[in-house]
Amino acid sequence: MIMRKSLFGAFVGAIFAISGSVASAQDQTATTQATQPQTADGIVSALIPKKPTGGVRSFGRTGTRGISITGDLPAEDDFPSIDLTINFEFDSDQLTNDGWITMQALGRALQDPRLDGMDFRIAGHTDGRGEAGYNEDLSMRRAEAVVNHLTLYYSINPQRLFPIGYGESQLVDPANPDAAINRRVEIINLSPLS
């Protein structure tokens, strides 16, 4: 009887050890995928407009002086976008070596003929550290640095790129405002507005 209990205990212990190893491996894989550099093809695939889902946001306004504006806006989820980790030097808008590598993929993606003639919002985001006003300014400077890099090194027409800095106002992980995932540059295809 004692031997059966000890075998059963060992069996249960082995099951917990295996499931813990699998969970740990899955966490490690998710972390690796999140930090791996994007490819130009992966960026293009994320930014190509999908067929409309049929959802629209309506707007209407009857203005003064006989002006009437009506119509539909695309649903918010109809804007193809991708979050990129573009690394900058601490408290700066200067790219790190890793940042240059990510910019290379983004530059090649925006040169792709499948994205030709499309406009993009380049949205800078920070984490929750520091003052909100400072973070908004820093995120704007970083978005502008991305635009300048794309125009200088990849000859992307600057009239296709619209930088904006959101600072800490749109955290990916609001429960962890200081998390690295919140520091990112979001590329949003604005072609559904065209």
MODELLER restraints for C-alpha pairs under 7 A, 6 or more apart:
rsr = mdl.restraints
at = mdl.atoms
rsr.add(forms.Gaussian(group=physical.xy_distance, feature=features.Distance(at['CA:37:A'], at['CA:102:A']), mean=6.24, stdev=0.5))
rsr.add(forms.Gaussian(group=physical.xy_distance, feature=features.Distance(at['CA:38:A'], at['CA:102:A']), mean=6.71, stdev=0.5))
rsr.add(forms.Gaussian(group=physical.xy_distance, feature=features.Distance(at['CA:38:A'], at['CA:105:A']), mean=6.67, stdev=0.5))
rsr.add(forms.Gaussian(group=physical.xy_distance, feature=features.Distance(at['CA:39:A'], at['CA:105:A']), mean=5.46, stdev=0.5))
rsr.add(forms.Gaussian(group=physical.xy_distance, feature=features.Distance(at['CA:40:A'], at['CA:105:A']), mean=4.50, stdev=0.5))
rsr.add(forms.Gaussian(group=physical.xy_distance, feature=features.Distance(at['CA:40:A'], at['CA:106:A']), mean=6.01, stdev=0.5))
rsr.add(forms.Gaussian(group=physical.xy_distance, feature=features.Distance(at['CA:40:A'], at['CA:108:A']), mean=5.77, stdev=0.5))
rsr.add(forms.Gaussian(group=physical.xy_distance, feature=features.Distance(at['CA:40:A'], at['CA:109:A']), mean=4.57, stdev=0.5))
rsr.add(forms.Gaussian(group=physical.xy_distance, feature=features.Distance(at['CA:41:A'], at['CA:109:A']), mean=6.55, stdev=0.5))
rsr.add(forms.Gaussian(group=physical.xy_distance, feature=features.Distance(at['CA:43:A'], at['CA:106:A']), mean=6.85, stdev=0.5))
rsr.add(forms.Gaussian(group=physical.xy_distance, feature=features.Distance(at['CA:43:A'], at['CA:109:A']), mean=6.13, stdev=0.5))
rsr.add(forms.Gaussian(group=physical.xy_distance, feature=features.Distance(at['CA:44:A'], at['CA:109:A']), mean=5.41, stdev=0.5))
rsr.add(forms.Gaussian(group=physical.xy_distance, feature=features.Distance(at['CA:46:A'], at['CA:80:A']), mean=6.25, stdev=0.5))
rsr.add(forms.Gaussian(group=physical.xy_distance, feature=features.Distance(at['CA:46:A'], at['CA:81:A']), mean=6.15, stdev=0.5))
rsr.add(forms.Gaussian(group=physical.xy_distance, feature=features.Distance(at['CA:46:A'], at['CA:82:A']), mean=6.13, stdev=0.5))
rsr.add(forms.Gaussian(group=physical.xy_distance, feature=features.Distance(at['CA:47:A'], at['CA:80:A']), mean=4.85, stdev=0.5))
rsr.add(forms.Gaussian(group=physical.xy_distance, feature=features.Distance(at['CA:47:A'], at['CA:81:A']), mean=5.45, stdev=0.5))
rsr.add(forms.Gaussian(group=physical.xy_distance, feature=features.Distance(at['CA:47:A'], at['CA:82:A']), mean=6.95, stdev=0.5))
rsr.add(forms.Gaussian(group=physical.xy_distance, feature=features.Distance(at['CA:47:A'], at['CA:189:A']), mean=5.96, stdev=0.5))
rsr.add(forms.Gaussian(group=physical.xy_distance, feature=features.Distance(at['CA:48:A'], at['CA:80:A']), mean=6.46, stdev=0.5))
rsr.add(forms.Gaussian(group=physical.xy_distance, feature=features.Distance(at['CA:48:A'], at['CA:115:A']), mean=6.80, stdev=0.5))
rsr.add(forms.Gaussian(group=physical.xy_distance, feature=features.Distance(at['CA:49:A'], at['CA:80:A']), mean=5.76, stdev=0.5))
rsr.add(forms.Gaussian(group=physical.xy_distance, feature=features.Distance(at['CA:52:A'], at['CA:78:A']), mean=6.90, stdev=0.5))
rsr.add(forms.Gaussian(group=physical.xy_distance, feature=features.Distance(at['CA:55:A'], at['CA:74:A']), mean=6.85, stdev=0.5))
rsr.add(forms.Gaussian(group=physical.xy_distance, feature=features.Distance(at['CA:55:A'], at['CA:75:A']), mean=5.32, stdev=0.5))
rsr.add(forms.Gaussian(group=physical.xy_distance, feature=features.Distance(at['CA:56:A'], at['CA:72:A']), mean=6.06, stdev=0.5))
rsr.add(forms.Gaussian(group=physical.xy_distance, feature=features.Distance(at['CA:56:A'], at['CA:73:A']), mean=5.65, stdev=0.5))
rsr.add(forms.Gaussian(group=physical.xy_distance, feature=features.Distance(at['CA:56:A'], at['CA:74:A']), mean=4.77, stdev=0.5))
rsr.add(forms.Gaussian(group=physical.xy_distance, feature=features.Distance(at['CA:56:A'], at['CA:75:A']), mean=4.51, stdev=0.5))
rsr.add(forms.Gaussian(group=physical.xy_distance, feature=features.Distance(at['CA:57:A'], at['CA:72:A']), mean=5.77, stdev=0.5))
rsr.add(forms.Gaussian(group=physical.xy_distance, feature=features.Distance(at['CA:57:A'], at['CA:73:A']), mean=5.01, stdev=0.5))
rsr.add(forms.Gaussian(group=physical.xy_distance, feature=features.Distance(at['CA:57:A'], at['CA:74:A']), mean=6.01, stdev=0.5))
rsr.add(forms.Gaussian(group=physical.xy_distance, feature=features.Distance(at['CA:57:A'], at['CA:75:A']), mean=5.44, stdev=0.5))
rsr.add(forms.Gaussian(group=physical.xy_distance, feature=features.Distance(at['CA:58:A'], at['CA:71:A']), mean=6.34, stdev=0.5))
rsr.add(forms.Gaussian(group=physical.xy_distance, feature=features.Distance(at['CA:58:A'], at['CA:72:A']), mean=4.52, stdev=0.5))
rsr.add(forms.Gaussian(group=physical.xy_distance, feature=features.Distance(at['CA:58:A'], at['CA:73:A']), mean=5.98, stdev=0.5))
rsr.add(forms.Gaussian(group=physical.xy_distance, feature=features.Distance(at['CA:59:A'], at['CA:70:A']), mean=6.21, stdev=0.5))
rsr.add(forms.Gaussian(group=physical.xy_distance, feature=features.Distance(at['CA:59:A'], at['CA:71:A']), mean=5.96, stdev=0.5))
rsr.add(forms.Gaussian(group=physical.xy_distance, feature=features.Distance(at['CA:59:A'], at['CA:72:A']), mean=6.01, stdev=0.5))
rsr.add(forms.Gaussian(group=physical.xy_distance, feature=features.Distance(at['CA:60:A'], at['CA:69:A']), mean=5.89, stdev=0.5))
rsr.add(forms.Gaussian(group=physical.xy_distance, feature=features.Distance(at['CA:60:A'], at['CA:70:A']), mean=4.47, stdev=0.5))
rsr.add(forms.Gaussian(group=physical.xy_distance, feature=features.Distance(at['CA:60:A'], at['CA:71:A']), mean=6.50, stdev=0.5))
rsr.add(forms.Gaussian(group=physical.xy_distance, feature=features.Distance(at['CA:61:A'], at['CA:68:A']), mean=6.15, stdev=0.5))
rsr.add(forms.Gaussian(group=physical.xy_distance, feature=features.Distance(at['CA:61:A'], at['CA:69:A']), mean=5.25, stdev=0.5))
rsr.add(forms.Gaussian(group=physical.xy_distance, feature=features.Distance(at['CA:61:A'], at['CA:70:A']), mean=6.30, stdev=0.5))
rsr.add(forms.Gaussian(group=physical.xy_distance, feature=features.Distance(at['CA:62:A'], at['CA:68:A']), mean=4.56, stdev=0.5))
rsr.add(forms.Gaussian(group=physical.xy_distance, feature=features.Distance(at['CA:62:A'], at['CA:69:A']), mean=6.19, stdev=0.5))
rsr.add(forms.Gaussian(group=physical.xy_distance, feature=features.Distance(at['CA:74:A'], at['CA:192:A']), mean=6.49, stdev=0.5))
rsr.add(forms.Gaussian(group=physical.xy_distance, feature=features.Distance(at['CA:74:A'], at['CA:193:A']), mean=7.00, stdev=0.5))
rsr.add(forms.Gaussian(group=physical.xy_distance, feature=features.Distance(at['CA:79:A'], at['CA:188:A']), mean=6.48, stdev=0.5))
rsr.add(forms.Gaussian(group=physical.xy_distance, feature=features.Distance(at['CA:79:A'], at['CA:189:A']), mean=5.88, stdev=0.5))
rsr.add(forms.Gaussian(group=physical.xy_distance, feature=features.Distance(at['CA:79:A'], at['CA:190:A']), mean=6.46, stdev=0.5))
rsr.add(forms.Gaussian(group=physical.xy_distance, feature=features.Distance(at['CA:79:A'], at['CA:192:A']), mean=6.43, stdev=0.5))
rsr.add(forms.Gaussian(group=physical.xy_distance, feature=features.Distance(at['CA:80:A'], at['CA:188:A']), mean=5.94, stdev=0.5))
rsr.add(forms.Gaussian(group=physical.xy_distance, feature=features.Distance(at['CA:80:A'], at['CA:189:A']), mean=5.38, stdev=0.5))
rsr.add(forms.Gaussian(group=physical.xy_distance, feature=features.Distance(at['CA:81:A'], at['CA:186:A']), mean=6.86, stdev=0.5))
rsr.add(forms.Gaussian(group=physical.xy_distance, feature=features.Distance(at['CA:81:A'], at['CA:187:A']), mean=5.38, stdev=0.5))
rsr.add(forms.Gaussian(group=physical.xy_distance, feature=features.Distance(at['CA:81:A'], at['CA:188:A']), mean=4.23, stdev=0.5))
rsr.add(forms.Gaussian(group=physical.xy_distance, feature=features.Distance(at['CA:81:A'], at['CA:189:A']), mean=6.01, stdev=0.5))
rsr.add(forms.Gaussian(group=physical.xy_distance, feature=features.Distance(at['CA:82:A'], at['CA:186:A']), mean=5.70, stdev=0.5))
rsr.add(forms.Gaussian(group=physical.xy_distance, feature=features.Distance(at['CA:82:A'], at['CA:187:A']), mean=5.41, stdev=0.5))
rsr.add(forms.Gaussian(group=physical.xy_distance, feature=features.Distance(at['CA:82:A'], at['CA:188:A']), mean=6.73, stdev=0.5))
rsr.add(forms.Gaussian(group=physical.xy_distance, feature=features.Distance(at['CA:83:A'], at['CA:184:A']), mean=6.35, stdev=0.5))
rsr.add(forms.Gaussian(group=physical.xy_distance, feature=features.Distance(at['CA:83:A'], at['CA:185:A']), mean=5.85, stdev=0.5))
rsr.add(forms.Gaussian(group=physical.xy_distance, feature=features.Distance(at['CA:83:A'], at['CA:186:A']), mean=4.36, stdev=0.5))
rsr.add(forms.Gaussian(group=physical.xy_distance, feature=features.Distance(at['CA:83:A'], at['CA:187:A']), mean=6.42, stdev=0.5))
rsr.add(forms.Gaussian(group=physical.xy_distance, feature=features.Distance(at['CA:84:A'], at['CA:184:A']), mean=5.72, stdev=0.5))
rsr.add(forms.Gaussian(group=physical.xy_distance, feature=features.Distance(at['CA:84:A'], at['CA:185:A']), mean=5.34, stdev=0.5))
rsr.add(forms.Gaussian(group=physical.xy_distance, feature=features.Distance(at['CA:84:A'], at['CA:186:A']), mean=6.07, stdev=0.5))
rsr.add(forms.Gaussian(group=physical.xy_distance, feature=features.Distance(at['CA:85:A'], at['CA:184:A']), mean=4.91, stdev=0.5))
rsr.add(forms.Gaussian(group=physical.xy_distance, feature=features.Distance(at['CA:85:A'], at['CA:185:A']), mean=6.39, stdev=0.5))
rsr.add(forms.Gaussian(group=physical.xy_distance, feature=features.Distance(at['CA:86:A'], at['CA:99:A']), mean=4.66, stdev=0.5))
rsr.add(forms.Gaussian(group=physical.xy_distance, feature=features.Distance(at['CA:86:A'], at['CA:102:A']), mean=6.06, stdev=0.5))
rsr.add(forms.Gaussian(group=physical.xy_distance, feature=features.Distance(at['CA:86:A'], at['CA:184:A']), mean=6.30, stdev=0.5))
rsr.add(forms.Gaussian(group=physical.xy_distance, feature=features.Distance(at['CA:86:A'], at['CA:185:A']), mean=6.45, stdev=0.5))
rsr.add(forms.Gaussian(group=physical.xy_distance, feature=features.Distance(at['CA:87:A'], at['CA:95:A']), mean=6.05, stdev=0.5))
rsr.add(forms.Gaussian(group=physical.xy_distance, feature=features.Distance(at['CA:87:A'], at['CA:96:A']), mean=5.68, stdev=0.5))
rsr.add(forms.Gaussian(group=physical.xy_distance, feature=features.Distance(at['CA:87:A'], at['CA:98:A']), mean=6.12, stdev=0.5))
rsr.add(forms.Gaussian(group=physical.xy_distance, feature=features.Distance(at['CA:87:A'], at['CA:99:A']), mean=4.43, stdev=0.5))
rsr.add(forms.Gaussian(group=physical.xy_distance, feature=features.Distance(at['CA:88:A'], at['CA:94:A']), mean=5.36, stdev=0.5))
rsr.add(forms.Gaussian(group=physical.xy_distance, feature=features.Distance(at['CA:88:A'], at['CA:95:A']), mean=4.27, stdev=0.5))
rsr.add(forms.Gaussian(group=physical.xy_distance, feature=features.Distance(at['CA:88:A'], at['CA:96:A']), mean=5.08, stdev=0.5))
rsr.add(forms.Gaussian(group=physical.xy_distance, feature=features.Distance(at['CA:88:A'], at['CA:99:A']), mean=6.32, stdev=0.5))
rsr.add(forms.Gaussian(group=physical.xy_distance, feature=features.Distance(at['CA:89:A'], at['CA:95:A']), mean=6.05, stdev=0.5))
rsr.add(forms.Gaussian(group=physical.xy_distance, feature=features.Distance(at['CA:89:A'], at['CA:96:A']), mean=5.70, stdev=0.5))
rsr.add(forms.Gaussian(group=physical.xy_distance, feature=features.Distance(at['CA:93:A'], at['CA:141:A']), mean=6.02, stdev=0.5))
rsr.add(forms.Gaussian(group=physical.xy_distance, feature=features.Distance(at['CA:93:A'], at['CA:142:A']), mean=4.84, stdev=0.5))
rsr.add(forms.Gaussian(group=physical.xy_distance, feature=features.Distance(at['CA:93:A'], at['CA:145:A']), mean=6.37, stdev=0.5))
rsr.add(forms.Gaussian(group=physical.xy_distance, feature=features.Distance(at['CA:107:A'], at['CA:150:A']), mean=5.81, stdev=0.5))
rsr.add(forms.Gaussian(group=physical.xy_distance, feature=features.Distance(at['CA:107:A'], at['CA:154:A']), mean=5.65, stdev=0.5))
rsr.add(forms.Gaussian(group=physical.xy_distance, feature=features.Distance(at['CA:118:A'], at['CA:160:A']), mean=6.70, stdev=0.5))
rsr.add(forms.Gaussian(group=physical.xy_distance, feature=features.Distance(at['CA:118:A'], at['CA:191:A']), mean=5.60, stdev=0.5))
rsr.add(forms.Gaussian(group=physical.xy_distance, feature=features.Distance(at['CA:119:A'], at['CA:160:A']), mean=4.33, stdev=0.5))
rsr.add(forms.Gaussian(group=physical.xy_distance, feature=features.Distance(at['CA:119:A'], at['CA:161:A']), mean=5.94, stdev=0.5))
rsr.add(forms.Gaussian(group=physical.xy_distance, feature=features.Distance(at['CA:119:A'], at['CA:189:A']), mean=6.08, stdev=0.5))
rsr.add(forms.Gaussian(group=physical.xy_distance, feature=features.Distance(at['CA:119:A'], at['CA:190:A']), mean=5.42, stdev=0.5))
rsr.add(forms.Gaussian(group=physical.xy_distance, feature=features.Distance(at['CA:119:A'], at['CA:191:A']), mean=6.07, stdev=0.5))
rsr.add(forms.Gaussian(group=physical.xy_distance, feature=features.Distance(at['CA:120:A'], at['CA:160:A']), mean=6.06, stdev=0.5))
rsr.add(forms.Gaussian(group=physical.xy_distance, feature=features.Distance(at['CA:120:A'], at['CA:161:A']), mean=5.03, stdev=0.5))
rsr.add(forms.Gaussian(group=physical.xy_distance, feature=features.Distance(at['CA:120:A'], at['CA:162:A']), mean=6.18, stdev=0.5))
rsr.add(forms.Gaussian(group=physical.xy_distance, feature=features.Distance(at['CA:120:A'], at['CA:187:A']), mean=6.44, stdev=0.5))
rsr.add(forms.Gaussian(group=physical.xy_distance, feature=features.Distance(at['CA:120:A'], at['CA:188:A']), mean=5.33, stdev=0.5))
rsr.add(forms.Gaussian(group=physical.xy_distance, feature=features.Distance(at['CA:120:A'], at['CA:189:A']), mean=4.62, stdev=0.5))
rsr.add(forms.Gaussian(group=physical.xy_distance, feature=features.Distance(at['CA:120:A'], at['CA:190:A']), mean=5.36, stdev=0.5))
rsr.add(forms.Gaussian(group=physical.xy_distance, feature=features.Distance(at['CA:121:A'], at['CA:161:A']), mean=5.87, stdev=0.5))
rsr.add(forms.Gaussian(group=physical.xy_distance, feature=features.Distance(at['CA:121:A'], at['CA:162:A']), mean=4.63, stdev=0.5))
rsr.add(forms.Gaussian(group=physical.xy_distance, feature=features.Distance(at['CA:121:A'], at['CA:163:A']), mean=5.83, stdev=0.5))
rsr.add(forms.Gaussian(group=physical.xy_distance, feature=features.Distance(at['CA:121:A'], at['CA:187:A']), mean=5.83, stdev=0.5))
rsr.add(forms.Gaussian(group=physical.xy_distance, feature=features.Distance(at['CA:121:A'], at['CA:188:A']), mean=5.03, stdev=0.5))
rsr.add(forms.Gaussian(group=physical.xy_distance, feature=features.Distance(at['CA:121:A'], at['CA:189:A']), mean=6.59, stdev=0.5))
rsr.add(forms.Gaussian(group=physical.xy_distance, feature=features.Distance(at['CA:121:A'], at['CA:190:A']), mean=6.72, stdev=0.5))
rsr.add(forms.Gaussian(group=physical.xy_distance, feature=features.Distance(at['CA:122:A'], at['CA:143:A']), mean=5.79, stdev=0.5))
rsr.add(forms.Gaussian(group=physical.xy_distance, feature=features.Distance(at['CA:122:A'], at['CA:161:A']), mean=6.61, stdev=0.5))
rsr.add(forms.Gaussian(group=physical.xy_distance, feature=features.Distance(at['CA:122:A'], at['CA:162:A']), mean=5.76, stdev=0.5))
rsr.add(forms.Gaussian(group=physical.xy_distance, feature=features.Distance(at['CA:122:A'], at['CA:163:A']), mean=4.58, stdev=0.5))
rsr.add(forms.Gaussian(group=physical.xy_distance, feature=features.Distance(at['CA:122:A'], at['CA:164:A']), mean=6.22, stdev=0.5))
rsr.add(forms.Gaussian(group=physical.xy_distance, feature=features.Distance(at['CA:122:A'], at['CA:185:A']), mean=6.77, stdev=0.5))
rsr.add(forms.Gaussian(group=physical.xy_distance, feature=features.Distance(at['CA:122:A'], at['CA:186:A']), mean=5.97, stdev=0.5))
rsr.add(forms.Gaussian(group=physical.xy_distance, feature=features.Distance(at['CA:122:A'], at['CA:187:A']), mean=5.00, stdev=0.5))
rsr.add(forms.Gaussian(group=physical.xy_distance, feature=features.Distance(at['CA:122:A'], at['CA:188:A']), mean=6.67, stdev=0.5))
rsr.add(forms.Gaussian(group=physical.xy_distance, feature=features.Distance(at['CA:123:A'], at['CA:143:A']), mean=5.92, stdev=0.5))
rsr.add(forms.Gaussian(group=physical.xy_distance, feature=features.Distance(at['CA:123:A'], at['CA:163:A']), mean=5.88, stdev=0.5))
rsr.add(forms.Gaussian(group=physical.xy_distance, feature=features.Distance(at['CA:123:A'], at['CA:164:A']), mean=4.93, stdev=0.5))
rsr.add(forms.Gaussian(group=physical.xy_distance, feature=features.Distance(at['CA:123:A'], at['CA:165:A']), mean=5.69, stdev=0.5))
rsr.add(forms.Gaussian(group=physical.xy_distance, feature=features.Distance(at['CA:123:A'], at['CA:166:A']), mean=6.79, stdev=0.5))
rsr.add(forms.Gaussian(group=physical.xy_distance, feature=features.Distance(at['CA:123:A'], at['CA:185:A']), mean=5.51, stdev=0.5))
rsr.add(forms.Gaussian(group=physical.xy_distance, feature=features.Distance(at['CA:123:A'], at['CA:186:A']), mean=4.95, stdev=0.5))
rsr.add(forms.Gaussian(group=physical.xy_distance, feature=features.Distance(at['CA:123:A'], at['CA:187:A']), mean=6.37, stdev=0.5))
rsr.add(forms.Gaussian(group=physical.xy_distance, feature=features.Distance(at['CA:124:A'], at['CA:139:A']), mean=4.50, stdev=0.5))
rsr.add(forms.Gaussian(group=physical.xy_distance, feature=features.Distance(at['CA:124:A'], at['CA:140:A']), mean=5.95, stdev=0.5))
rsr.add(forms.Gaussian(group=physical.xy_distance, feature=features.Distance(at['CA:124:A'], at['CA:142:A']), mean=6.20, stdev=0.5))
rsr.add(forms.Gaussian(group=physical.xy_distance, feature=features.Distance(at['CA:124:A'], at['CA:143:A']), mean=4.95, stdev=0.5))
rsr.add(forms.Gaussian(group=physical.xy_distance, feature=features.Distance(at['CA:124:A'], at['CA:164:A']), mean=6.31, stdev=0.5))
rsr.add(forms.Gaussian(group=physical.xy_distance, feature=features.Distance(at['CA:124:A'], at['CA:165:A']), mean=4.74, stdev=0.5))
rsr.add(forms.Gaussian(group=physical.xy_distance, feature=features.Distance(at['CA:124:A'], at['CA:166:A']), mean=5.97, stdev=0.5))
rsr.add(forms.Gaussian(group=physical.xy_distance, feature=features.Distance(at['CA:124:A'], at['CA:167:A']), mean=6.82, stdev=0.5))
rsr.add(forms.Gaussian(group=physical.xy_distance, feature=features.Distance(at['CA:124:A'], at['CA:184:A']), mean=6.34, stdev=0.5))
rsr.add(forms.Gaussian(group=physical.xy_distance, feature=features.Distance(at['CA:124:A'], at['CA:185:A']), mean=4.64, stdev=0.5))
rsr.add(forms.Gaussian(group=physical.xy_distance, feature=features.Distance(at['CA:124:A'], at['CA:186:A']), mean=6.48, stdev=0.5))
rsr.add(forms.Gaussian(group=physical.xy_distance, feature=features.Distance(at['CA:125:A'], at['CA:139:A']), mean=5.38, stdev=0.5))
rsr.add(forms.Gaussian(group=physical.xy_distance, feature=features.Distance(at['CA:125:A'], at['CA:165:A']), mean=6.44, stdev=0.5))
rsr.add(forms.Gaussian(group=physical.xy_distance, feature=features.Distance(at['CA:125:A'], at['CA:166:A']), mean=5.40, stdev=0.5))
rsr.add(forms.Gaussian(group=physical.xy_distance, feature=features.Distance(at['CA:125:A'], at['CA:167:A']), mean=4.85, stdev=0.5))
rsr.add(forms.Gaussian(group=physical.xy_distance, feature=features.Distance(at['CA:125:A'], at['CA:168:A']), mean=6.13, stdev=0.5))
rsr.add(forms.Gaussian(group=physical.xy_distance, feature=features.Distance(at['CA:125:A'], at['CA:182:A']), mean=6.71, stdev=0.5))
rsr.add(forms.Gaussian(group=physical.xy_distance, feature=features.Distance(at['CA:125:A'], at['CA:183:A']), mean=5.47, stdev=0.5))
rsr.add(forms.Gaussian(group=physical.xy_distance, feature=features.Distance(at['CA:125:A'], at['CA:184:A']), mean=5.32, stdev=0.5))
rsr.add(forms.Gaussian(group=physical.xy_distance, feature=features.Distance(at['CA:125:A'], at['CA:185:A']), mean=6.01, stdev=0.5))
rsr.add(forms.Gaussian(group=physical.xy_distance, feature=features.Distance(at['CA:126:A'], at['CA:135:A']), mean=6.20, stdev=0.5))
rsr.add(forms.Gaussian(group=physical.xy_distance, feature=features.Distance(at['CA:126:A'], at['CA:139:A']), mean=6.11, stdev=0.5))
rsr.add(forms.Gaussian(group=physical.xy_distance, feature=features.Distance(at['CA:126:A'], at['CA:167:A']), mean=4.93, stdev=0.5))
rsr.add(forms.Gaussian(group=physical.xy_distance, feature=features.Distance(at['CA:126:A'], at['CA:168:A']), mean=5.11, stdev=0.5))
rsr.add(forms.Gaussian(group=physical.xy_distance, feature=features.Distance(at['CA:126:A'], at['CA:182:A']), mean=5.94, stdev=0.5))
rsr.add(forms.Gaussian(group=physical.xy_distance, feature=features.Distance(at['CA:126:A'], at['CA:183:A']), mean=4.42, stdev=0.5))
rsr.add(forms.Gaussian(group=physical.xy_distance, feature=features.Distance(at['CA:126:A'], at['CA:184:A']), mean=6.70, stdev=0.5))
rsr.add(forms.Gaussian(group=physical.xy_distance, feature=features.Distance(at['CA:127:A'], at['CA:168:A']), mean=5.44, stdev=0.5))
rsr.add(forms.Gaussian(group=physical.xy_distance, feature=features.Distance(at['CA:127:A'], at['CA:171:A']), mean=6.92, stdev=0.5))
rsr.add(forms.Gaussian(group=physical.xy_distance, feature=features.Distance(at['CA:127:A'], at['CA:177:A']), mean=5.71, stdev=0.5))
rsr.add(forms.Gaussian(group=physical.xy_distance, feature=features.Distance(at['CA:127:A'], at['CA:178:A']), mean=5.15, stdev=0.5))
rsr.add(forms.Gaussian(group=physical.xy_distance, feature=features.Distance(at['CA:127:A'], at['CA:179:A']), mean=6.58, stdev=0.5))
rsr.add(forms.Gaussian(group=physical.xy_distance, feature=features.Distance(at['CA:127:A'], at['CA:180:A']), mean=6.94, stdev=0.5))
rsr.add(forms.Gaussian(group=physical.xy_distance, feature=features.Distance(at['CA:127:A'], at['CA:182:A']), mean=4.95, stdev=0.5))
rsr.add(forms.Gaussian(group=physical.xy_distance, feature=features.Distance(at['CA:127:A'], at['CA:183:A']), mean=5.28, stdev=0.5))
rsr.add(forms.Gaussian(group=physical.xy_distance, feature=features.Distance(at['CA:128:A'], at['CA:168:A']), mean=5.35, stdev=0.5))
rsr.add(forms.Gaussian(group=physical.xy_distance, feature=features.Distance(at['CA:128:A'], at['CA:177:A']), mean=4.73, stdev=0.5))
rsr.add(forms.Gaussian(group=physical.xy_distance, feature=features.Distance(at['CA:128:A'], at['CA:178:A']), mean=5.21, stdev=0.5))
rsr.add(forms.Gaussian(group=physical.xy_distance, feature=features.Distance(at['CA:129:A'], at['CA:178:A']), mean=5.96, stdev=0.5))
rsr.add(forms.Gaussian(group=physical.xy_distance, feature=features.Distance(at['CA:132:A'], at['CA:167:A']), mean=6.73, stdev=0.5))
rsr.add(forms.Gaussian(group=physical.xy_distance, feature=features.Distance(at['CA:132:A'], at['CA:168:A']), mean=6.59, stdev=0.5))
rsr.add(forms.Gaussian(group=physical.xy_distance, feature=features.Distance(at['CA:135:A'], at['CA:167:A']), mean=4.59, stdev=0.5))
rsr.add(forms.Gaussian(group=physical.xy_distance, feature=features.Distance(at['CA:135:A'], at['CA:168:A']), mean=6.46, stdev=0.5))
rsr.add(forms.Gaussian(group=physical.xy_distance, feature=features.Distance(at['CA:136:A'], at['CA:165:A']), mean=5.49, stdev=0.5))
rsr.add(forms.Gaussian(group=physical.xy_distance, feature=features.Distance(at['CA:136:A'], at['CA:166:A']), mean=5.49, stdev=0.5))
rsr.add(forms.Gaussian(group=physical.xy_distance, feature=features.Distance(at['CA:136:A'], at['CA:167:A']), mean=3.71, stdev=0.5))
rsr.add(forms.Gaussian(group=physical.xy_distance, feature=features.Distance(at['CA:136:A'], at['CA:168:A']), mean=6.97, stdev=0.5))
rsr.add(forms.Gaussian(group=physical.xy_distance, feature=features.Distance(at['CA:137:A'], at['CA:165:A']), mean=6.71, stdev=0.5))
rsr.add(forms.Gaussian(group=physical.xy_distance, feature=features.Distance(at['CA:139:A'], at['CA:165:A']), mean=4.56, stdev=0.5))
rsr.add(forms.Gaussian(group=physical.xy_distance, feature=features.Distance(at['CA:139:A'], at['CA:166:A']), mean=6.36, stdev=0.5))
rsr.add(forms.Gaussian(group=physical.xy_distance, feature=features.Distance(at['CA:139:A'], at['CA:167:A']), mean=5.24, stdev=0.5))
rsr.add(forms.Gaussian(group=physical.xy_distance, feature=features.Distance(at['CA:140:A'], at['CA:163:A']), mean=6.92, stdev=0.5))
rsr.add(forms.Gaussian(group=physical.xy_distance, feature=features.Distance(at['CA:140:A'], at['CA:164:A']), mean=5.45, stdev=0.5))
rsr.add(forms.Gaussian(group=physical.xy_distance, feature=features.Distance(at['CA:140:A'], at['CA:165:A']), mean=3.73, stdev=0.5))
rsr.add(forms.Gaussian(group=physical.xy_distance, feature=features.Distance(at['CA:143:A'], at['CA:163:A']), mean=5.23, stdev=0.5))
rsr.add(forms.Gaussian(group=physical.xy_distance, feature=features.Distance(at['CA:143:A'], at['CA:164:A']), mean=6.24, stdev=0.5))
rsr.add(forms.Gaussian(group=physical.xy_distance, feature=features.Distance(at['CA:143:A'], at['CA:165:A']), mean=6.49, stdev=0.5))
rsr.add(forms.Gaussian(group=physical.xy_distance, feature=features.Distance(at['CA:144:A'], at['CA:163:A']), mean=5.65, stdev=0.5))
rsr.add(forms.Gaussian(group=physical.xy_distance, feature=features.Distance(at['CA:147:A'], at['CA:158:A']), mean=6.96, stdev=0.5))
rsr.add(forms.Gaussian(group=physical.xy_distance, feature=features.Distance(at['CA:147:A'], at['CA:161:A']), mean=6.54, stdev=0.5))
rsr.add(forms.Gaussian(group=physical.xy_distance, feature=features.Distance(at['CA:147:A'], at['CA:163:A']), mean=6.92, stdev=0.5))
rsr.add(forms.Gaussian(group=physical.xy_distance, feature=features.Distance(at['CA:150:A'], at['CA:156:A']), mean=5.72, stdev=0.5))
rsr.add(forms.Gaussian(group=physical.xy_distance, feature=features.Distance(at['CA:151:A'], at['CA:157:A']), mean=6.18, stdev=0.5))
rsr.add(forms.Gaussian(group=physical.xy_distance, feature=features.Distance(at['CA:151:A'], at['CA:158:A']), mean=6.03, stdev=0.5))
rsr.add(forms.Gaussian(group=physical.xy_distance, feature=features.Distance(at['CA:171:A'], at['CA:177:A']), mean=6.73, stdev=0.5))
rsr.add(forms.Gaussian(group=physical.xy_distance, feature=features.Distance(at['CA:171:A'], at['CA:182:A']), mean=5.32, stdev=0.5))
rsr.add(forms.Gaussian(group=physical.xy_distance, feature=features.Distance(at['CA:172:A'], at['CA:181:A']), mean=6.70, stdev=0.5))
rsr.add(forms.Gaussian(group=physical.xy_distance, feature=features.Distance(at['CA:172:A'], at['CA:182:A']), mean=5.31, stdev=0.5))
rsr.add(forms.Gaussian(group=physical.xy_distance, feature=features.Distance(at['CA:173:A'], at['CA:182:A']), mean=6.45, stdev=0.5))
